[in-house]
C-alpha cells in the first residue's frame, strides 16, 4: 500500500532540550496508528510539526509524495486535528464555529457534521464557552471529521470523554474513518483503548520511534516469562529482545519481544525448576518498552 | 486575505468601536451643552482627537491575538489550511477597517457639531520648523502608527495591557528618535518636514513587516524564539528604513524646493548656490555640474567666485565633548570641482574669536588666495567687523577699521592689485534727522589705511567694480538746480542718479561720463572698455566707450513702468551684444541688441507672462542667464540656437 505520510529524521529542540532526536516512520491510508509515549516525550510536538504549527529543526515530512514546507498551507486541507485540549473561540456558537471551520475545507461534509452533532448530542445553538470539556472534545472531533481528512491526528483527546462516548468515538468514528481510507494517528495515554481500534503501534521514547510494528504482530510476539529456581536465581543471559528483567531470590520475571524459538531455548538453558510464559496486554507491552531503562534500538516492520 | 477570518475578527472585536461610538455620543451631547465654554471645549476636542482616538487604535491593535493566546486557540488556528501570512493580513485588515470606520464616523460627526467643527479646522499643531499640522492629520498619524505597533506586538505578548504600554513606549521612543533626527541632523529644516510622516510610515512598515516575518517563520510555542525572531527582523527592517531615510535626505536635497538662488559669475562660468547644492554652469560646454551636495547649502550661506576658486558657507552642527555647537562653515573648492575643503568654522560656543558671529559677504581676491568677509557679532545689530583669511584656512585676521562714526559697511570687491577692498560705508544715522552719510572706501588690507571717495554714490551694486578691478562706476544726483523733470521709476537701490561717473581706483580720480535722467542700471562689458546703461527711467539704452570718452550709441526703448524697474541689462555674446529683459505688454521678453544698438530679435522669456517682477539677466560667454528670483527659476538662453534651457 502506498504511503500517505512519511517522516524522515525529524528533530526538534526547545532551547537546549532535545525533544525529538531522529524520528522516522510512515503512515498508510485506512489504518489506525496507535501512537504511544510517556509524558513529555514529544507526541504533541510531533503532531504540531506535522500540522505546520511549529517548524522542525531538521528532517523531512512528505505528504502524498510532496515534501511539506513549514509555511505551506494547502496540504492541511487533507489533515484533521483534534488537540489534547480543545481550544476554540469561546464566544462562538457551535453552529457558527462549525461554519467558520468548514470554510477552510473544500471537502467539508455539512450533512455528516449535522448527523455527528446530533449523534454526539451537541447543541448547535450553544456557546462554546458554556460547553463541558467533553462537549468541546466532541466539537473538535466533529470539526476534524467534517473535513473528510485523509489523515486525522488525534492528540490524546479522549481522556475527557465519558465511557459511552469514548466507546462510540473509537468504534463508531475512528474505525469508520479508517474504513473510509483515512489514516489515523492516535496519540493517547489510555493505552487499553487502542486495543479496540489500532492496526499499528508506534512508540516514541528518547526522541526516537522505538517500536513501529503491526499491532497484532506486537501482541503476538510479546511475552512475559516467569522462572523459578532452586536456590538463587542465575544471572539473566544476554537475550536479544529483553525489555524488562526483575530478579529476586529464586525467581526471575522478564518481558521479551519478540518471542521466538531461539529466545525460548536461551531461557530454557537457565534450567529453571518452573517456567511460565504468558501473552501481554497492550498496556503491559507499553510499560515493558518504556517502563525503565534507556531507549532501545528501533524495531521496524 | 480570508473573508471568514475577517468576519470572525469583526464579530470578536466589535465592542471596541462600539464603545468608541458610544463615547462619541456622550461627547456630542457634552459639546452641545458646553458650546459657550470655549476653553473646556478646546480641551475636550483635543483630548478626543489626540488621546481618545489614538488609545482606541492601540486598544484595537493590542486585541489582535489576545483571544488566540487567552483561549490557546493559536494551535487551532495555525493548523487550519490557511497561510500564516493570510491570518496576519486578515486580522490586520479586519481591525484596520474597524479603526477606519470609527475614525470616519468621528470625522463625519465632529465636522458637523457646531463649535467643535471650527476648533478642529482652526487649531493646528505647530512644529519647531514652523510648519503646522492639522488636528486630524496628527490624530490619523498617531492612531495609525499606534495601531500598527500595537497590532504587531500583540503577536508576541499574551497580556493586552502589557502590549498597550509597550506600544506607547515604542511609539514614544520612535517619536523621540525622529525629533532628534530632525533637530540634530536636519536642523528642523522646513524642507524636510515631509520626512516626519515618511519616518512614521517606515516605522509602521518595519514593525509590521517584522511582526509578519516573525509570525510566519518562528515557533509560536516558544515565546523567547518569537521575540528573538521579531527583534532580528526589526533590526534589519529599521536598518533598511534608515537607509531609505538617508537616501531620501540625499535625493530630497537634489529635488528640494528652491527658496533662493545665489549666483556669481566668473569668466564663462556661473556658480549657482541654492538649497539643492552648489553648481557650476559652464557656458562653453553648456554643462551643469554639481560641485557640492551638502543639504544645508543655501541655508545661512553666501558665495563668491574668483581666482579659479569658489567659496561658500553653510551651517553645520558639531558635537564635541558633549557640547552642541551649531555654526557656520566656510568651504572652498577649485573651479573644476576638486579640492573641496572646509577652511574655517565659526562657533556658537566661546572657543574662538568668531564665536557666535554671523558671517557673510565673502569676497575672494582676484588671485583666489585670500578671502575677506564681514561678521556681525552676537547682538551687534548693525555693527560689522571686517576679516580676512587665506584660502587655505590660515591667517585669520580682523581689521580694526578706524573710520569714525562707522555705522555699517558692505564689501563690494577687490581691486586689481589684490591688496585693497572697496567698501560701501554708512555712517551712524545722525540724531538731528539729517540724511545718513554714505560713501565708498578703498581699504588697504596691508596697512589698514583707508581712503574715502564717492560720497552719496548710487548704483554701487548695479555698476560698481570693473571686470579688472581697476575702476569703479557709480551714479550721482545732480544738484537740484540742474535736475530735469524725473522720468520713470527710481533705481532699485533708491535715488535717481542723473550722472554716471567712473573712479580710477589707483588714484581715486573721478571722471563724470554721462549725464542724463534717472539712470537705473549700468554694466561694464567683459573687457572693462565699455559701459551699457539704461537712462531716463529705463526708456533709453546707451553704450559708452571709456577709451573714446563718448557715447557710442543710444536708442529709445519705449515706455517703462512708472513705479517698478521693468528692465535688467547685461552684456552678451562675449561683450559683442547687449541683452535686456523688458516688459512687453504683460509679458517679459529678452531683447538682444547688436553693438550699434540695432535690435536683433525679441525672445519671449519662458513663463514671462506670469512674472510680476523683472528677471535679472547675466551675460555668460555667448549665452545669457535669466534669473527669475521671484519664483527661483534659472534659465539659460543660447541666442545662436535661439534655445532656452531651464537650469533650475
HADDOCK unambig.tbl for C-alpha pairs under 7 A between the chains (distance, minus, plus):
assign (segid A and resid 51 and name CA) (segid B and resid 79 and name CA) 5.50 0.50 0.50
assign (segid A and resid 52 and name CA) (segid B and resid 79 and name CA) 6.56 0.50 0.50
assign (segid A and resid 53 and name CA) (segid B and resid 75 and name CA) 6.40 0.50 0.50
assign (segid A and resid 53 and name CA) (segid B and resid 78 and name CA) 5.37 0.50 0.50
assign (segid A and resid 53 and name CA) (segid B and resid 79 and name CA) 5.70 0.50 0.50
assign (segid A and resid 54 and name CA) (segid B and resid 219 and name CA) 5.09 0.50 0.50
assign (segid A and resid 54 and name CA) (segid B and resid 220 and name CA) 6.64 0.50 0.50
assign (segid A and resid 55 and name CA) (segid B and resid 219 and name CA) 6.25 0.50 0.50
assign (segid A and resid 71 and name CA) (segid B and resid 83 and name CA) 6.52 0.50 0.50
assign (segid A and resid 71 and name CA) (segid B and resid 216 and name CA) 6.92 0.50 0.50
assign (segid A and resid 72 and name CA) (segid B and resid 83 and name CA) 6.52 0.50 0.50
assign (segid A and resid 73 and name CA) (segid B and resid 81 and name CA) 4.64 0.50 0.50
assign (segid A and resid 73 and name CA) (segid B and resid 82 and name CA) 5.22 0.50 0.50
assign (segid A and resid 73 and name CA) (segid B and resid 83 and name CA) 5.19 0.50 0.50
assign (segid A and resid 74 and name CA) (segid B and resid 81 and name CA) 5.50 0.50 0.50
assign (segid A and resid 75 and name CA) (segid B and resid 81 and name CA) 6.94 0.50 0.50
assign (segid A and resid 76 and name CA) (segid B and resid 79 and name CA) 6.98 0.50 0.50
assign (segid A and resid 76 and name CA) (segid B and resid 80 and name CA) 6.30 0.50 0.50
assign (segid A and resid 76 and name CA) (segid B and resid 81 and name CA) 4.57 0.50 0.50
assign (segid A and resid 77 and name CA) (segid B and resid 81 and name CA) 5.22 0.50 0.50
assign (segid A and resid 87 and name CA) (segid B and resid 71 and name CA) 5.79 0.50 0.50
assign (segid A and resid 87 and name CA) (segid B and resid 72 and name CA) 5.51 0.50 0.50
assign (segid A and resid 87 and name CA) (segid B and resid 73 and name CA) 4.90 0.50 0.50
assign (segid A and resid 87 and name CA) (segid B and resid 76 and name CA) 6.76 0.50 0.50
assign (segid A and resid 88 and name CA) (segid B and resid 71 and name CA) 6.68 0.50 0.50
assign (segid A and resid 88 and name CA) (segid B and resid 73 and name CA) 5.39 0.50 0.50
assign (segid A and resid 89 and name CA) (segid B and resid 71 and name CA) 6.84 0.50 0.50
assign (segid A and resid 89 and name CA) (segid B and resid 73 and name CA) 6.84 0.50 0.50
assign (segid A and resid 100 and name CA) (segid B and resid 4 and name CA) 6.39 0.50 0.50
assign (segid A and resid 104 and name CA) (segid B and resid 80 and name CA) 6.84 0.50 0.50
assign (segid A and resid 104 and name CA) (segid B and resid 81 and name CA) 6.26 0.50 0.50
